[in-house]
Amino acid sequence: MWLFLYTCYALIAVTGALLTAAVAQGFTGIQVLGAAHPAFGFFTTIVFLLAQTAVIFFFVATGVSVRDFVRERGLAPDLIERSRRAHGPVSGQTTLSIVLVMAAAISGGASAAAAIPRWLHLVVVAVTYAHFVMLVVMQHRAFRTQTAIVVRMADLARSSEGEDGDDDHGAGAEQQ
């Protein structure tokens, strides 16, 4: 889980840097990584989709793990509810961010083809960027809550192993 979590954070950081570079590139016209704005914007969109899909998968996977853990052990569903409260709002906002990035990419292409005015693309980009900044804060809080739940599950699993006598220390003590 930790590797996946850190991968999500790394992808979010890379996405933030790419979005910032793409916005700056759109205003200045400079090439980034040897690419003009349309190609770099497309690359940024693909990386963004990868990053946010990974985040959604993290919350789905840990949510399923929490649900299965609680059901297997016959625990009260409070961990499941905490998990849902942690990642529920973030899931909807993450999906919205994907839609906004796609709208920014599509409106960029439409603006380049003179099908829509440039200011409309700039409005979509501004909303997308502001939403991304807000989303990063929301995701960080949800990551913290979700990992705290998983750590609590690990503590519960360790304590139940000690009570059942299934751990190595209890078996070794009985044989002496």
Number of C-alpha atoms within 10 A of each C-alpha: 11 8 8 13 16 11 15 23 19 13 19 22 14 16 22 18 12 20 23 14 18 27 17 14 19 18 10 10 12 15 15 16 7 9 13 15 22 16 14 21 25 17 14 23 21 14 18 23 18 16 22 20 15 19 24 18 15 19 23 17 13 18 24 14 15 23 18 13 19 17 13 9 11 9 12 10 13 10 20 21 14 16 25 20 14 22 24 16 13 24 20 11 18 21 14 16 21 20 14 19 25 19 16 24 20 15 22 26 17 16 17 14 10 10 11 14 14 14 10 15 21 18 13 19 22 14 15 22 20 10 17 23 11 12 17 17 12 17 24 13 14 22 21 11 17 24 16 13 20 19 12 13 17 13 12 14 14 13 12 14 14 14 11 9 12 12 14 10 10 14 11 9 8 8 6 5
